[in-house]
Amino acid sequence: MKMKESARREGLFSNNISTIPREINEVQLLDKPITINISGRKFEVRKSTLEAFPYTLLGSEEREFFYDVDKDEYFFERHRDSFEAILYYYQSRGLLIIPTHVNADILGEELRFFRIGNEDFIHKLTGKQIIDTITKKNLPAPEHPWKRKIW
C-alpha cells in the first residue's frame, strides 16, 4: 500500500489524461480507414494501403467517382467474392491469390475493372493455359468409379 501511495505522489498513477503522451502526426490523421461497399459487403482499409498502387482504380483519385457522401463510403456494384482477392492484392503489396471458388473469367473482369495487372496477365489468368496448370496436378485418380467420373 505504501508503494502505491509513493507512486501516486510521484505521478505514476495519475488520472490526468494530459500526462499521457499523444504523438499523432498529420499523416496518421489523414490515413484513417475508409469503407468500401461491394454490393452490400463492407470492407475497411487504410487509404495509404490503396495509394501504394496509384495506377489502379482504388489507388487513384478516380475512386472518388464512386464515393457516397450520405453513407461515407465507396460503393461498387461488383462481384463480392472476387473483391477479397483484390483487397488482399493491396494489403500484401502486390500478391494476387486466386480464390478456388471464383470463376477465372469473373476474376479477370474484376481485375480489369479495378485496373490491376496488364491485359497479358489477365488473358493468361482467364485463358486455358493457367487453368490447366492449376487443375492438372499429378494426383492419382480416385478408385471408386463415381468419384473418378467427377474427377
PyRosetta script that sets phi, psi and omega in degrees:
from pyrosetta import init, pose_from_sequence

init()
pose = pose_from_sequence("MKMKESARREGLFSNNISTIPREINEVQLLDKPITINISGRKFEVRKSTLEAFPYTLLGSEEREFFYDVDKDEYFFERHRDSFEAILYYYQSRGLLIIPTHVNADILGEELRFFRIGNEDFIHKLTGKQIIDTITKKNLPAPEHPWKRKIW")
pose.set_psi(1, -39.9)
pose.set_omega(1, -179.5)
pose.set_phi(2, -65.1)
pose.set_psi(2, -35.9)
pose.set_omega(2, -179.7)
pose.set_phi(3, -64.6)
pose.set_psi(3, -40.0)
pose.set_omega(3, 179.7)
pose.set_phi(4, -66.2)
pose.set_psi(4, -39.1)
pose.set_omega(4, 179.0)
pose.set_phi(5, -65.5)
pose.set_psi(5, -41.5)
pose.set_omega(5, 179.6)
pose.set_phi(6, -68.8)
pose.set_psi(6, -35.1)
pose.set_omega(6, 177.4)
pose.set_phi(7, -66.5)
pose.set_psi(7, -38.4)
pose.set_omega(7, 179.1)
pose.set_phi(8, -65.6)
pose.set_psi(8, -39.5)
pose.set_omega(8, 178.1)
pose.set_phi(9, -63.6)
pose.set_psi(9, -33.8)
pose.set_omega(9, -179.6)
pose.set_phi(10, -81.8)
pose.set_psi(10, -5.0)
pose.set_omega(10, 176.0)
pose.set_phi(11, 89.5)
pose.set_psi(11, 13.2)
pose.set_omega(11, -179.3)
pose.set_phi(12, -75.1)
pose.set_psi(12, -28.0)
pose.set_omega(12, 179.4)
pose.set_phi(13, -113.6)
pose.set_psi(13, 40.1)
pose.set_omega(13, -177.9)
pose.set_phi(14, -72.5)
pose.set_psi(14, 140.3)
pose.set_omega(14, 175.2)
pose.set_phi(15, -89.8)
pose.set_psi(15, 1.8)
pose.set_omega(15, -178.6)
pose.set_phi(16, -78.4)
pose.set_psi(16, 114.5)
pose.set_omega(16, -176.4)
pose.set_phi(17, -66.3)
pose.set_psi(17, -26.0)
pose.set_omega(17, -178.2)
pose.set_phi(18, -66.0)
pose.set_psi(18, -16.2)
pose.set_omega(18, 178.5)
pose.set_phi(19, -80.4)
pose.set_psi(19, -13.9)
pose.set_omega(19, 179.3)
pose.set_phi(20, -80.5)
pose.set_psi(20, 123.1)
pose.set_omega(20, -179.2)
pose.set_phi(21, -67.7)
pose.set_psi(21, 131.9)
pose.set_omega(21, 178.1)
pose.set_phi(22, -123.3)
pose.set_psi(22, 104.5)
pose.set_omega(22, -179.9)
pose.set_phi(23, -109.5)
pose.set_psi(23, 80.6)
pose.set_omega(23, 177.1)
pose.set_phi(24, -108.5)
pose.set_psi(24, 115.5)
pose.set_omega(24, -179.0)
pose.set_phi(25, -93.7)
pose.set_psi(25, 175.1)
pose.set_omega(25, -176.0)
pose.set_phi(26, -62.6)
pose.set_psi(26, -35.7)
pose.set_omega(26, -179.2)
pose.set_phi(27, -63.8)
pose.set_psi(27, -43.1)
pose.set_omega(27, 179.7)
pose.set_phi(28, -64.6)
pose.set_psi(28, -36.0)
pose.set_omega(28, 179.0)
pose.set_phi(29, -67.8)
pose.set_psi(29, -37.8)
pose.set_omega(29, -179.6)
pose.set_phi(30, -78.8)
pose.set_psi(30, -19.7)
pose.set_omega(30, -176.0)
pose.set_phi(31, -96.5)
pose.set_psi(31, 46.5)
pose.set_omega(31, 178.4)
pose.set_phi(32, -76.5)
pose.set_psi(32, 156.2)
pose.set_omega(32, 177.7)
pose.set_phi(33, -65.2)
pose.set_psi(33, 143.7)
pose.set_omega(33, 174.8)
pose.set_phi(34, -114.7)
pose.set_psi(34, 154.7)
pose.set_omega(34, -178.7)
pose.set_phi(35, -103.7)
pose.set_psi(35, 131.7)
pose.set_omega(35, 176.4)
pose.set_phi(36, -118.2)
pose.set_psi(36, 122.7)
pose.set_omega(36, -179.5)
pose.set_phi(37, -104.3)
pose.set_psi(37, 115.8)
pose.set_omega(37, 178.7)
pose.set_phi(38, -108.9)
pose.set_psi(38, 97.5)
pose.set_omega(38, 179.9)
pose.set_phi(39, 48.1)
pose.set_psi(39, 43.2)
pose.set_omega(39, 176.5)
pose.set_phi(40, 100.7)
pose.set_psi(40, -17.3)
pose.set_omega(40, 177.4)
pose.set_phi(41, -97.1)
pose.set_psi(41, 125.2)
pose.set_omega(41, -174.3)
pose.set_phi(42, -101.6)
pose.set_psi(42, 139.4)
pose.set_omega(42, 178.7)
pose.set_phi(43, -127.5)
pose.set_psi(43, 145.9)
pose.set_omega(43, 174.5)
pose.set_phi(44, -118.2)
pose.set_psi(44, 138.6)
pose.set_omega(44, -178.9)
pose.set_phi(45, -153.6)
pose.set_psi(45, 150.3)
pose.set_omega(45, 177.5)
pose.set_phi(46, -74.9)
pose.set_psi(46, 144.4)
pose.set_omega(46, -179.6)
pose.set_phi(47, -59.1)
pose.set_psi(47, -39.3)
pose.set_omega(47, -178.6)
pose.set_phi(48, -64.7)
pose.set_psi(48, -30.5)
pose.set_omega(48, 177.4)
pose.set_phi(49, -63.1)
pose.set_psi(49, -42.4)
pose.set_omega(49, 179.5)
pose.set_phi(50, -72.0)
pose.set_psi(50, -40.3)
pose.set_omega(50, -175.0)
pose.set_phi(51, -73.1)
pose.set_psi(51, -4.7)
pose.set_omega(51, 173.6)
pose.set_phi(52, -67.7)
pose.set_psi(52, -17.0)
pose.set_omega(52, 178.2)
pose.set_phi(53, -123.1)
pose.set_psi(53, 76.4)
pose.set_omega(53, -173.1)
pose.set_phi(54, -68.6)
pose.set_psi(54, -14.0)
pose.set_omega(54, -179.4)
pose.set_phi(55, -86.3)
pose.set_psi(55, -5.3)
pose.set_omega(55, 179.3)
pose.set_phi(56, -94.6)
pose.set_psi(56, 167.0)
pose.set_omega(56, -179.6)
pose.set_phi(57, -62.5)
pose.set_psi(57, -47.6)
pose.set_omega(57, -177.8)
pose.set_phi(58, -73.1)
pose.set_psi(58, -26.4)
pose.set_omega(58, -179.2)
pose.set_phi(59, -83.8)
pose.set_psi(59, -11.8)
pose.set_omega(59, -178.8)
pose.set_phi(60, -105.2)
pose.set_psi(60, 173.3)
pose.set_omega(60, 178.7)
pose.set_phi(61, -71.7)
pose.set_psi(61, -9.8)
pose.set_omega(61, 178.0)
pose.set_phi(62, -62.8)
pose.set_psi(62, -20.6)
pose.set_omega(62, 179.1)
pose.set_phi(63, -63.2)
pose.set_psi(63, -21.6)
pose.set_omega(63, -178.9)
pose.set_phi(64, -62.4)
pose.set_psi(64, -23.5)
pose.set_omega(64, 177.0)
pose.set_phi(65, -60.5)
pose.set_psi(65, -28.4)
pose.set_omega(65, -176.3)
pose.set_phi(66, -97.8)
pose.set_psi(66, 8.4)
pose.set_omega(66, -176.9)
pose.set_phi(67, -78.6)
pose.set_psi(67, 130.0)
pose.set_omega(67, 176.4)
pose.set_phi(68, -103.4)
pose.set_psi(68, 107.1)
pose.set_omega(68, -175.2)
pose.set_phi(69, -63.4)
pose.set_psi(69, -40.5)
pose.set_omega(69, -177.3)
pose.set_phi(70, -63.3)
pose.set_psi(70, -37.4)
pose.set_omega(70, -177.7)
pose.set_phi(71, -99.2)
pose.set_psi(71, -5.9)
pose.set_omega(71, -179.3)
pose.set_phi(72, 54.4)
pose.set_psi(72, 51.5)
pose.set_omega(72, -179.9)
pose.set_phi(73, -154.7)
pose.set_psi(73, 163.6)
pose.set_omega(73, 174.2)
pose.set_phi(74, -97.3)
pose.set_psi(74, 128.3)
pose.set_omega(74, -177.9)
pose.set_phi(75, -114.1)
pose.set_psi(75, 128.6)
pose.set_omega(75, 176.7)
pose.set_phi(76, -129.6)
pose.set_psi(76, 127.6)
pose.set_omega(76, 175.6)
pose.set_phi(77, -91.3)
pose.set_psi(77, 80.5)
pose.set_omega(77, -174.0)
pose.set_phi(78, -132.2)
pose.set_psi(78, 179.7)
pose.set_omega(78, -178.6)
pose.set_phi(79, -73.6)
pose.set_psi(79, 118.6)
pose.set_omega(79, -173.6)
pose.set_phi(80, -64.3)
pose.set_psi(80, -48.9)
pose.set_omega(80, -174.9)
pose.set_phi(81, -65.1)
pose.set_psi(81, -32.1)
pose.set_omega(81, 177.3)
pose.set_phi(82, -68.2)
pose.set_psi(82, -31.9)
pose.set_omega(82, -175.2)
pose.set_phi(83, -66.3)
pose.set_psi(83, -27.6)
pose.set_omega(83, 176.7)
pose.set_phi(84, -59.6)
pose.set_psi(84, -41.2)
pose.set_omega(84, 178.1)
pose.set_phi(85, -68.6)
pose.set_psi(85, -37.8)
pose.set_omega(85, -179.9)
pose.set_phi(86, -67.4)
pose.set_psi(86, -43.8)
pose.set_omega(86, 178.0)
pose.set_phi(87, -63.9)
pose.set_psi(87, -39.3)
pose.set_omega(87, 177.7)
pose.set_phi(88, -64.1)
pose.set_psi(88, -31.8)
pose.set_omega(88, 175.4)
pose.set_phi(89, -56.3)
pose.set_psi(89, -45.3)
pose.set_omega(89, 178.7)
pose.set_phi(90, -69.0)
pose.set_psi(90, -46.0)
pose.set_omega(90, -175.8)
pose.set_phi(91, -66.4)
pose.set_psi(91, -31.7)
pose.set_omega(91, -178.4)
pose.set_phi(92, -92.9)
pose.set_psi(92, 5.1)
pose.set_omega(92, 179.7)
pose.set_phi(93, 64.1)
pose.set_psi(93, 38.8)
pose.set_omega(93, 170.3)
pose.set_phi(94, 117.2)
pose.set_psi(94, 7.8)
pose.set_omega(94, 179.6)
pose.set_phi(95, -94.4)
pose.set_psi(95, 121.5)
pose.set_omega(95, 179.6)
pose.set_phi(96, -103.9)
pose.set_psi(96, 117.5)
pose.set_omega(96, 176.6)
pose.set_phi(97, -102.9)
pose.set_psi(97, 123.2)
pose.set_omega(97, -177.7)
pose.set_phi(98, -86.0)
pose.set_psi(98, 115.5)
pose.set_omega(98, 178.8)
pose.set_phi(99, -67.2)
pose.set_psi(99, 137.1)
pose.set_omega(99, -178.1)
pose.set_phi(100, -71.4)
pose.set_psi(100, -24.4)
pose.set_omega(100, -177.1)
pose.set_phi(101, -89.9)
pose.set_psi(101, 2.1)
pose.set_omega(101, 179.9)
pose.set_phi(102, -109.2)
pose.set_psi(102, 130.4)
pose.set_omega(102, 177.6)
pose.set_phi(103, -61.4)
pose.set_psi(103, 136.5)
pose.set_omega(103, -177.4)
pose.set_phi(104, -61.8)
pose.set_psi(104, -36.4)
pose.set_omega(104, 178.5)
pose.set_phi(105, -65.0)
pose.set_psi(105, -40.3)
pose.set_omega(105, 178.5)
pose.set_phi(106, -65.7)
pose.set_psi(106, -45.9)
pose.set_omega(106, 178.3)
pose.set_phi(107, -61.0)
pose.set_psi(107, -39.6)
pose.set_omega(107, 177.4)
pose.set_phi(108, -59.9)
pose.set_psi(108, -42.3)
pose.set_omega(108, 177.6)
pose.set_phi(109, -63.9)
pose.set_psi(109, -39.7)
pose.set_omega(109, 179.4)
pose.set_phi(110, -67.3)
pose.set_psi(110, -40.1)
pose.set_omega(110, 177.7)
pose.set_phi(111, -63.3)
pose.set_psi(111, -39.6)
pose.set_omega(111, 176.2)
pose.set_phi(112, -62.6)
pose.set_psi(112, -45.8)
pose.set_omega(112, -177.7)
pose.set_phi(113, -61.1)
pose.set_psi(113, -46.2)
pose.set_omega(113, -178.7)
pose.set_phi(114, -84.1)
pose.set_psi(114, 1.1)
pose.set_omega(114, 177.2)
pose.set_phi(115, 57.6)
pose.set_psi(115, 51.2)
pose.set_omega(115, 177.4)
pose.set_phi(116, -108.9)
pose.set_psi(116, 123.6)
pose.set_omega(116, -179.0)
pose.set_phi(117, 79.5)
pose.set_psi(117, 162.5)
pose.set_omega(117, 178.2)
pose.set_phi(118, -93.5)
pose.set_psi(118, 173.4)
pose.set_omega(118, -175.0)
pose.set_phi(119, -63.4)
pose.set_psi(119, -35.4)
pose.set_omega(119, 177.8)
pose.set_phi(120, -62.0)
pose.set_psi(120, -43.8)
pose.set_omega(120, 179.2)
pose.set_phi(121, -62.9)
pose.set_psi(121, -45.6)
pose.set_omega(121, -178.3)
pose.set_phi(122, -65.7)
pose.set_psi(122, -38.1)
pose.set_omega(122, 178.3)
pose.set_phi(123, -63.6)
pose.set_psi(123, -41.7)
pose.set_omega(123, 177.9)
pose.set_phi(124, -65.8)
pose.set_psi(124, -37.5)
pose.set_omega(124, 179.8)
pose.set_phi(125, -64.9)
pose.set_psi(125, -46.2)
pose.set_omega(125, -176.5)
pose.set_phi(126, -86.9)
pose.set_psi(126, -14.3)
pose.set_omega(126, -179.0)
pose.set_phi(127, -79.2)
pose.set_psi(127, 170.8)
pose.set_omega(127, -177.3)
pose.set_phi(128, -63.4)
pose.set_psi(128, -29.4)
pose.set_omega(128, -174.0)
pose.set_phi(129, -58.6)
pose.set_psi(129, -52.0)
pose.set_omega(129, -176.8)
pose.set_phi(130, -75.6)
pose.set_psi(130, -32.6)
pose.set_omega(130, 178.3)
pose.set_phi(131, -63.9)
pose.set_psi(131, -42.3)
pose.set_omega(131, 177.2)
pose.set_phi(132, -61.9)
pose.set_psi(132, -40.6)
pose.set_omega(132, -179.5)
pose.set_phi(133, -63.3)
pose.set_psi(133, -40.2)
pose.set_omega(133, -178.5)
pose.set_phi(134, -72.8)
pose.set_psi(134, -43.9)
pose.set_omega(134, -173.1)
pose.set_phi(135, -83.7)
pose.set_psi(135, -26.4)
pose.set_omega(135, -178.2)
pose.set_phi(136, -93.0)
pose.set_psi(136, 85.8)
pose.set_omega(136, 174.2)
pose.set_phi(137, -105.9)
pose.set_psi(137, 150.9)
pose.set_omega(137, -177.6)
pose.set_phi(138, -77.3)
pose.set_psi(138, 66.6)
pose.set_omega(138, 177.9)
pose.set_phi(139, -105.5)
pose.set_psi(139, 143.2)
pose.set_omega(139, 179.2)
pose.set_phi(140, -69.2)
pose.set_psi(140, 146.6)
pose.set_omega(140, 177.6)
pose.set_phi(141, -70.4)
pose.set_psi(141, 147.5)
pose.set_omega(141, 178.9)
pose.set_phi(142, -63.0)
pose.set_psi(142, 154.7)
pose.set_omega(142, -178.2)
pose.set_phi(143, -77.6)
pose.set_psi(143, -38.2)
pose.set_omega(143, -176.8)
pose.set_phi(144, -72.6)
pose.set_psi(144, 135.9)
pose.set_omega(144, -176.8)
pose.set_phi(145, -58.6)
pose.set_psi(145, -40.7)
pose.set_omega(145, -178.2)
pose.set_phi(146, -70.3)
pose.set_psi(146, -31.2)
pose.set_omega(146, 175.9)
pose.set_phi(147, -71.9)
pose.set_psi(147, -37.4)
pose.set_omega(147, 179.1)
pose.set_phi(148, -65.3)
pose.set_psi(148, -33.8)
pose.set_omega(148, 179.3)
pose.set_phi(149, -64.9)
pose.set_psi(149, -40.9)
pose.set_omega(149, 177.6)
pose.set_phi(150, -69.3)
pose.set_psi(150, -37.4)
pose.set_omega(150, -177.5)
pose.set_phi(151, -58.3)
pose.dump_pdb("model.pdb")
